[in-house]
Amino acid sequence: MIDLKLSEIATSINGDFYGEDKIIRGISTDTRTIKKDQLFIGLRGPNFNGNEFINVAKKNGAAACVVDSNIVNDIQTIHVKDTKLALGDLARVWRKRLSSVFIGITGSNGKTTLKEMVSTCFSQNHKTFNTVGNYNNDIGMPLMILDMNNTYEYAVLEMGASKPGDIKYLVDVAYPDVVLINNAAPAHLDGFKSINGVANAKGEILQGKVTPKFAILNHDDSYYNLWAEMASNSEIMTFGSNSDAMIYPERITLEKNYSSFDLRTPKGSINIHLKLLGMHNVLNACAAAAVLLSQSKTLSEIKNGLEATTPVSGRLVIKESQHGHEIIDDTYNSNPKSMSVAIEFLRKRDKTKVFVMGDMLELGKEKESLHKELGKKLNDANIDYLFGIGELTKHAVDSFKNNGFWYEDIDCMIEEIASMMLKNREMSILVKGSRSMKMERVVKVLSV
């Protein structure tokens, strides 16, 4: 973790320092978890002002505070114009002192799974740091960097965005040596306005102030050519579903509880047996392999890491109810592309197919049409039942035709599905929706 004098920190973030100089060991933005000798940074949010908590921070052990208001206090204080920008500036300075190889991962879908794959692969033989949870934004990622030290050989960071400029900011804090774009899909359209906006925003990872040595790109994606042009100053490595890419799978087997394939690379091929399910995870594994190959890792190292990777919570994780039904937990988040992946996965199950969905959010002016289209896809995939919760799922249920049910109350919906489970012992029930829809509650009840 960060280990600097207050005077050094003040200089790094262009702040005015008041008080006695001392060494800071660690950063916190939360007075509830702050530790002795840490620096408290008072962030502002829509419903809170961290500047108001510096007395609590001091009481709980803070050695000093960074604030953006002229607060007079007997604790050491650094005054800045913007505490959130100060957090990023400090992380940038600290990152320059770290010798770790930094990996930056972005994409509309699969970022977290890819992050786990890559970090698991590296951690087989190297001390590896990776983003915790969804700490992938302009607050979370700087905090992750500030928690690092020079004992780590690799750092694997997830970079998220909800509007143009978000990833550019993160890249110019982290200075990644290797970057990976997994895909571009309709997501966060309230901020990006269009899929073109999404693709250009993902491309920001390629054009930071420091050019990444390696750019790993999805050759299958329709925006590959755009990204390849943006990455002209980096060494490009590609992954995809066929031999047009440098790294690709062959002899693919997708079973109910595992996926296997031959990984084809410029270094040769090797068979991979994944604990993760679905074709999209086979491609995620190819992407992760590209990262490892950029660092001259062997095929056996890649195999060991990929096969050690376990499913990420809420991402196509199969559970079993007490009555023997499959409950497929894909509740972490959703957008049209990830919904399509989920539909294709459910389509291949050999039981009665039930799709339980919450709204897909942040889709801008296309939100209604995209939900209608989803209902048609479910119908075309021969899904047997659709249950919807949330105003937007009405449009999906309406276009699904037969056996589509919309509910205003989630408890009523759960009760109806549970009743149906008692009458039918052969069901595959997939649950999915945007994070704020809290669809994991459905999984929890049905899995009992």
C-alpha angles and dihedrals in degrees: 000000000000115000111182141131117258090240090056091048092050091052091047094055099036091245135150110243123211125183140022119339115241141154118272120211109192140349131250135180094181121073090199093066103026117132133210115286093013124133114241115214112199105219124189123224137173091271104025145040115212091199088075092063103058093107089053089047091053092048090052094052109276113157093203143347138229112214138170097213132068096259116167110215139147093237118092107271138192115199118208136167095241123015095200092055089045089056090054093046091052092048090050092053092047093047090058089059093054121091095199121122105247121215118195119198127189139160140124092261136024100023096129095043090049091048089054093047094050095044092046090052094050094042092062089079107003137055102254133188121203139178113276116228111318097336089138103119139081092287104032099047096050089049089053092052092047089054092059131094135189095269090083117092095191135026119196112197129185114216118202132182141188099181141019114289097028096104093040088058093049093047091052089054098044102033093205119210092205125030130190130195111196100184148310121242138157102289135131089012090161085073103028098038094206144022087257088059090051092051094049091049092052087050090061087081087070097053110054125137088268114050113231114238093224130032115193113198138184105244091195095059117102089229095055094109091052092052094044089056091048089050095052092124094051131071104259122218120181137206129186148133098286145027093282084084127065093235119035143144130253134180091028120192119188111191132174094261106021146019126223134184145149110262109219117202139156086260093056134269137293135179117251125199109195128198086207121089134230140031092275089063091050087058091045087056091052089052091050090049089055090056091051092047090053086062093048095251119162126248090247090054089050092048093049092050097045093047090050092055114108127203117277114240113266096016112106094312113162118220129175127228122220088257093055100257121143112242109194110201110207095145103124095098143318146214131160094277096049089045089056090051090051092049092051090049093051092045090065096053113105098220133076103301119227123179117197113189142178126198122296102228137201094036097131120210092345094062097106097043092047091053091048090051090050091056090054091050090052090050093048090050090058094242106174101213136016123197118187134192123183133047096273095052088068087079092052092048092048093054094043091074110197126041096008117142128187124198133193092196121054094207091056090050093050091048092053093049091047090052090050090051090059091056097045122046097187109066136135108200117190117193121198142155144128115301095253091056088072094217090164085084089067091051092049094054097041094046093061 
